[in-house]
Amino acid sequence: MRIILAGGGTAGHINPALAIAQYIKDHDPEAKILYVGAKGKMEEGLVKKAGFDFKGIGISGFSRAKSLEGFKKNLSTIKKLMYSCIDSKKIIKDFKPDLCIGTGGYVSGPVLWEAIRLKVPIIIHEQNAFPGKTTKMLSKKARKVMLAVEESKKYFSKDCNLVVTGNPIRKEIIIATKGPSKRHLKLDKRPVILSFGGSLGADKINKAVLHLLVDTAKTDEFQHIHAYGRYGKWFVPKLLEKGVNLEEHKNFDIREYIDDMPVCLAAADLVICRAGAISLSEIEAQKKASILIPSPNVAENHQYHNAMALVKNGAANIIEETSLTGEKLISVVKEMLSSKEKLREYQKNAGDMAIIDASDRIYKVILEVVG
């Protein structure tokens, strides 16, 4: 079996592709896998580190800015798109794949399009509740469109061959359990809040969480793990300025980055975060209540749609960034943690949405298409 995977731009497109690639290799060690991504971008380093072959094409996304600079960038992107199609065609002809799999992002477009033209079957995996433009554009040509959530179906034509597979979830997330995780982190019986805004940090989330920590410090009724991100190095000095000395509050675990997410997530009672598709799938797999703050700076506002899929199922609360304040966050946190019964309801509903065998479902689709 020879497979080309294409997707990139963000970890949300890259990690599912790598999870699919690894699952294929685990079940068919003789399979040949090639990852096609953007030259010099995030996926190149991640793919090579994971041990898979990589071919790069020169491509970039379109600018949404209505300005002269945006216009110039889009002219450059159109030129790159033409060359990326030529490069994709050559890569496909040389590799001779049985199947091309797209996981989204602008890089998957030319690869899948050239595969279609060369009569190579394609399948698409869409991580978000609201499908991206590349997915929608190519969905009718795909043998299968694999969806993360049932709610996505309404955005596609009836002619599309849709199947709900869920998002691939790391094994470490699935097997982590609360008791051992809390003991590992030296946590006690008080409720545990986990909050983060991504590796770079989200300024508005950091500011709201700062207010929450200052309020919690008055009684220390909660334990709190927070990652402020690369651009949030002001966070700890600001806490001290507000009278919160971390040496005096052992219930606070404040760090730049969470590199043990399976453990921290398993230990948490309530999660505060963005609404990226993979994060939400992991929250569901761990049956966690959450307060979701969708990023407004993403294509087609897809994080809002991701969040609402949980909210409509009673699995989460949402605070849009335009409404986010410290006071608002404090109010919602206290409301959700004030009733153990209500919290368990959120957790159960999140668990009911979880698809923990997504990788297996995706592999079965691949075998069905390849024959």
C-alpha positions as CSV (number, residue, x, y, z in Angstrom):
1,M,0.0,0.0,0.0
2,R,1.4,3.4,-1.1
3,I,-0.1,6.5,0.6
4,I,0.4,10.2,0.2
5,L,-0.7,12.4,3.1
6,A,-1.1,16.1,2.6
7,G,-2.0,18.7,5.2
8,G,-0.4,21.5,7.1
9,G,-0.2,25.1,8.2
10,T,-1.2,24.4,11.8
11,A,-0.7,21.5,14.2
12,G,-4.5,20.8,14.0
13,H,-3.9,19.6,10.4
14,I,-0.5,18.1,10.9
15,N,-1.0,15.9,14.0
16,P,-4.0,14.1,12.6
17,A,-2.1,13.3,9.5
18,L,0.8,11.9,11.5
19,A,-1.5,9.9,13.7
20,I,-3.1,8.4,10.6
21,A,0.4,7.7,9.1
22,Q,1.6,6.0,12.3
23,Y,-1.6,3.9,12.6
24,I,-1.1,2.7,9.0
25,K,2.5,1.7,9.7
26,D,1.6,-0.1,13.0
27,H,-0.9,-2.3,11.1
28,D,1.0,-2.5,7.8
29,P,4.7,-2.2,8.3
30,E,5.3,-2.6,4.6
31,A,3.2,0.4,3.6
32,K,5.0,3.2,1.9
33,I,4.0,6.6,3.2
34,L,5.0,10.1,1.8
35,Y,3.9,13.3,3.5
36,V,3.6,16.3,1.2
37,G,3.6,19.7,2.9
38,A,4.7,23.3,2.5
39,K,8.5,23.9,2.2
40,G,10.1,25.3,5.3
41,K,6.9,25.3,7.4
42,M,5.9,23.6,10.6
43,E,5.0,20.3,9.0
44,E,8.5,19.7,7.5
45,G,10.2,19.5,10.9
46,L,7.4,17.5,12.6
47,V,7.1,15.0,9.8
48,K,10.8,14.3,9.7
49,K,11.0,14.1,13.5
50,A,8.2,11.5,13.3
51,G,10.3,9.4,10.9
52,F,8.3,9.8,7.7
53,D,9.5,10.8,4.2
54,F,8.7,14.4,3.3
55,K,8.4,16.3,0.1
56,G,7.9,20.1,0.1
57,I,6.0,22.3,-2.3
58,G,6.2,26.1,-2.4
59,I,2.8,27.4,-1.3
60,S,1.2,29.9,1.1
61,G,-2.3,30.8,2.1
62,F,-4.4,33.7,0.8
63,S,-4.5,36.9,2.8
64,R,-7.9,38.2,4.1
65,A,-6.6,41.7,4.5
66,K,-8.3,44.3,2.3
67,S,-5.2,46.3,1.6
68,L,-2.5,46.8,-1.0
69,E,-0.2,44.4,0.9
70,G,-2.9,41.8,1.1
71,F,-3.5,42.2,-2.7
72,K,0.2,41.8,-3.4
73,K,0.4,38.7,-1.1
74,N,-2.5,37.1,-3.0
75,L,-0.9,37.7,-6.4
76,S,2.2,35.9,-5.0
77,T,0.0,33.1,-3.7
78,I,-1.7,32.6,-7.0
79,K,1.8,32.3,-8.7
80,K,2.9,29.8,-6.0
81,L,-0.3,27.8,-6.5
82,M,0.4,27.3,-10.2
83,Y,3.9,26.0,-9.4
84,S,2.7,23.9,-6.5
85,C,0.3,22.1,-8.8
86,I,3.2,21.3,-11.2
87,D,5.3,20.1,-8.3
88,S,2.4,18.0,-6.9
89,K,1.8,16.4,-10.2
90,K,5.5,15.3,-10.5
91,I,5.5,14.0,-6.9
92,I,2.4,11.9,-7.5
93,K,3.7,10.5,-10.8
94,D,7.0,9.6,-9.2
95,F,5.6,8.1,-6.0
96,K,2.6,6.3,-7.7
97,P,0.3,6.2,-4.7
98,D,-2.7,4.0,-4.3
99,L,-4.4,6.7,-2.4
100,C,-4.0,10.4,-1.4
101,I,-5.3,11.6,2.0
102,G,-5.9,15.3,2.8
103,T,-6.1,16.6,6.3
104,G,-6.8,20.2,5.5
105,G,-4.9,23.5,5.2
106,Y,-4.0,25.2,1.9
107,V,-1.2,22.8,1.2
108,S,-3.6,19.9,0.7
109,G,-5.5,21.6,-2.1
110,P,-3.0,21.3,-5.0
111,V,-2.0,17.8,-4.0
112,L,-5.5,16.4,-3.9
113,W,-6.5,18.3,-7.1
114,E,-3.6,16.8,-9.0
115,A,-4.4,13.4,-7.6
116,I,-7.9,13.7,-9.0
117,R,-6.6,14.7,-12.4
118,L,-4.3,11.7,-12.4
119,K,-7.2,9.5,-11.4
120,V,-5.7,8.6,-8.0
121,P,-8.5,8.1,-5.4
122,I,-8.6,10.7,-2.6
123,I,-10.2,10.8,0.8
124,I,-10.4,13.8,3.1
125,H,-10.3,14.1,6.9
126,E,-12.0,17.2,8.3
127,Q,-11.1,17.9,11.9
128,N,-13.5,20.8,12.5
129,A,-17.2,21.0,12.9
130,F,-17.3,23.7,10.2
131,P,-15.5,22.4,7.1
132,G,-12.7,24.4,5.6
133,K,-12.7,25.7,2.0
134,T,-10.4,23.0,0.7
135,T,-12.6,20.3,2.1
136,K,-15.8,21.7,0.7
137,M,-14.2,22.4,-2.7
138,L,-13.0,18.8,-3.2
139,S,-15.7,16.9,-1.2
140,K,-17.7,15.8,-4.2
141,K,-14.6,14.3,-5.8
142,A,-13.5,12.4,-2.8
143,R,-14.2,8.7,-2.4
144,K,-14.9,9.4,1.3
145,V,-15.1,12.6,3.5
146,M,-14.3,11.6,7.1
147,L,-15.8,13.9,9.7
148,A,-15.0,14.6,13.3
149,V,-18.6,15.3,14.4
150,E,-22.1,14.4,13.2
151,E,-23.0,18.2,13.1
152,S,-20.7,18.7,10.1
153,K,-22.9,16.7,7.7
154,K,-25.3,19.7,7.2
155,Y,-22.6,21.7,5.5
156,F,-22.1,19.2,2.6
157,S,-24.0,18.3,-0.5
158,K,-26.1,15.1,-0.5
159,D,-23.8,13.9,-3.3
160,C,-20.9,13.6,-0.9
161,N,-19.9,10.2,0.6
162,L,-19.7,11.2,4.3
163,V,-18.6,9.1,7.3
164,V,-18.1,10.1,10.9
165,T,-14.8,8.8,12.1
166,G,-13.9,11.4,14.8
167,N,-10.4,12.8,15.2
168,P,-7.4,10.6,15.9
169,I,-6.5,10.8,19.6
170,R,-3.1,10.1,21.2
171,K,-3.0,6.8,23.1
172,E,-1.5,8.6,26.1
173,I,-4.6,10.8,26.4
174,I,-7.0,7.8,26.2
175,I,-5.2,5.7,28.9
176,A,-4.4,8.5,31.4
177,T,-6.6,8.2,34.6
178,K,-7.5,10.8,37.2
179,G,-6.2,9.2,40.5
180,P,-2.6,8.4,39.4
181,S,-2.4,11.7,37.5
182,K,-3.4,13.7,40.6
183,R,-0.9,11.8,42.7
184,H,1.8,12.4,40.1
185,L,1.1,16.2,40.2
186,K,0.8,16.1,44.1
187,L,-2.7,17.4,44.0
188,D,-5.2,17.0,46.8
189,K,-9.0,16.6,46.9
190,R,-9.9,20.2,45.9
191,P,-11.3,20.8,42.4
192,V,-8.6,21.1,39.7
193,I,-8.8,23.7,37.0
194,L,-6.6,23.4,33.9
195,S,-6.2,26.4,31.6
196,F,-4.1,27.2,28.5
197,G,-4.2,29.2,25.3
198,G,-1.8,27.4,23.1
199,S,2.0,27.3,22.9
200,L,2.3,31.0,22.1
201,G,-0.3,31.9,24.7
202,A,-3.5,33.9,24.3
203,D,-3.4,37.3,25.8
204,K,-7.1,37.7,26.6
205,I,-7.2,34.3,28.2
206,N,-4.1,35.1,30.3
207,K,-5.6,38.3,31.5
208,A,-8.9,36.7,32.5
209,V,-7.2,33.8,34.2
210,L,-5.0,36.3,36.1
211,H,-8.2,37.7,37.6
212,L,-9.4,34.2,38.4
213,L,-6.2,33.3,40.2
214,V,-6.2,36.5,42.2
215,D,-9.8,35.7,43.3
216,T,-9.0,32.1,44.1
217,A,-6.0,33.2,46.2
218,K,-8.4,34.7,48.7
219,T,-9.6,31.3,49.8
220,D,-7.5,28.7,47.8
221,E,-10.6,26.7,47.2
222,F,-9.4,25.5,43.8
223,Q,-6.2,24.0,42.5
224,H,-5.1,25.5,39.2
225,I,-2.7,24.5,36.4
226,H,-2.2,27.3,33.9
227,A,0.1,27.6,30.9
228,Y,0.7,31.2,29.8
229,G,2.7,30.5,26.6
230,R,5.7,32.0,25.0
231,Y,4.3,35.5,24.8
232,G,3.0,35.5,28.4
233,K,6.2,35.9,30.4
234,W,4.6,38.9,32.0
235,F,2.1,36.7,33.7
236,V,4.0,35.6,36.9
237,P,5.4,39.1,37.6
238,K,1.9,40.5,37.2
239,L,0.5,38.0,39.7
240,L,3.1,39.1,42.2
241,E,2.2,42.7,41.6
242,K,-1.4,41.8,42.4
243,G,-0.3,40.3,45.7
244,V,-0.2,36.6,44.7
245,N,3.2,35.0,45.6
246,L,3.3,31.6,44.1
247,E,5.6,30.3,46.9
248,E,2.6,30.9,49.3
249,H,0.1,29.1,47.0
250,K,1.1,25.6,46.4
251,N,-2.3,25.0,44.8
252,F,-1.2,27.0,41.8
253,D,1.0,25.4,39.1
254,I,1.9,28.2,36.7
255,R,4.2,27.4,33.8
256,E,5.0,28.5,30.2
257,Y,4.0,25.3,28.5
258,I,2.3,22.1,29.4
259,D,4.5,19.2,28.1
260,D,2.6,16.6,30.1
261,M,-0.9,17.3,28.8
262,P,-2.2,13.7,29.2
263,V,-1.5,13.8,32.9
264,C,-2.8,17.4,33.5
265,L,-5.9,16.8,31.5
266,A,-6.7,13.6,33.3
267,A,-6.2,15.3,36.7
268,A,-8.6,18.2,35.8
269,D,-12.2,18.7,36.8
270,L,-12.7,21.8,34.6
271,V,-10.7,22.9,31.5
272,I,-10.5,26.5,30.1
273,C,-9.1,26.7,26.6
274,R,-9.5,27.6,23.0
275,A,-11.8,25.4,20.8
276,G,-9.3,23.7,18.5
277,A,-10.6,20.5,17.1
278,I,-8.0,18.2,18.5
279,S,-8.1,19.8,22.0
280,L,-11.9,19.2,22.0
281,S,-11.6,15.6,21.0
282,E,-9.1,15.1,23.8
283,I,-11.5,16.8,26.3
284,E,-14.3,14.5,25.2
285,A,-12.1,11.4,25.4
286,Q,-11.2,12.4,29.0
287,K,-14.8,13.3,29.8
288,K,-14.0,16.8,31.0
289,A,-16.3,19.8,31.6
290,S,-15.0,22.8,29.8
291,I,-15.2,26.6,29.3
292,L,-14.4,27.2,25.7
293,I,-13.1,30.6,24.4
294,P,-12.9,30.2,20.6
295,S,-10.2,32.1,18.8
296,P,-11.7,34.8,16.5
297,N,-8.5,34.8,14.4
298,V,-9.1,31.5,12.5
299,A,-10.5,30.7,9.1
300,E,-14.3,30.9,8.8
301,N,-14.6,31.2,12.6
302,H,-14.4,27.4,12.8
303,Q,-13.5,27.3,16.5
304,Y,-16.9,28.9,17.3
305,H,-18.6,26.1,15.4
306,N,-16.4,23.5,17.2
307,A,-17.3,24.9,20.6
308,M,-21.0,25.1,19.8
309,A,-21.1,21.3,19.0
310,L,-20.2,20.7,22.6
311,V,-22.4,23.5,24.0
312,K,-25.5,22.2,22.2
313,N,-24.9,18.8,23.7
314,G,-24.6,20.2,27.2
315,A,-20.9,19.3,27.4
316,A,-19.4,22.8,27.7
317,N,-19.9,26.5,28.3
318,I,-18.7,29.1,25.8
319,I,-17.4,32.6,26.4
320,E,-16.7,34.5,23.2
321,E,-13.5,36.6,23.3
322,T,-15.5,39.8,22.8
323,S,-17.3,39.0,26.1
324,L,-14.4,37.6,28.0
325,T,-13.5,39.5,31.3
326,G,-12.0,38.3,34.5
327,E,-15.3,38.8,36.2
328,K,-17.2,36.8,33.6
329,L,-14.7,33.9,33.8
330,I,-14.8,33.9,37.7
331,S,-18.6,33.8,37.6
332,V,-18.8,30.9,35.1
333,V,-16.1,28.9,36.9
334,K,-17.8,29.2,40.2
335,E,-21.2,28.3,38.7
336,M,-19.8,25.1,37.1
337,L,-17.8,24.0,40.1
338,S,-20.5,24.8,42.7
339,S,-22.6,21.7,41.9
340,K,-21.0,18.3,41.7
341,E,-24.1,17.0,40.1
342,K,-24.1,19.6,37.4
343,L,-20.4,19.1,36.8
344,R,-20.9,15.4,36.4
345,E,-23.6,16.1,33.8
346,Y,-21.2,18.2,31.8
347,Q,-18.5,15.5,32.1
348,K,-20.9,12.7,31.1
349,N,-22.2,14.7,28.0
350,A,-18.6,15.3,26.9
351,G,-17.8,11.6,27.3
352,D,-20.9,10.7,25.3
353,M,-19.5,12.7,22.3
354,A,-16.1,11.0,22.4
355,I,-15.0,8.8,19.6
356,I,-11.9,7.0,20.9
357,D,-11.5,4.5,18.1
358,A,-11.1,7.2,15.4
359,S,-7.8,5.8,14.1
360,D,-9.3,2.4,13.6
361,R,-12.4,3.8,11.8
362,I,-10.1,5.9,9.5
363,Y,-7.9,2.8,8.8
364,K,-11.0,0.8,7.8
365,V,-12.0,3.6,5.4
366,I,-8.5,3.5,3.8
367,L,-8.7,-0.2,3.3
368,E,-12.2,0.0,1.8
369,V,-11.0,2.6,-0.7
370,V,-7.7,1.0,-1.6
371,G,-9.4,-2.4,-1.8
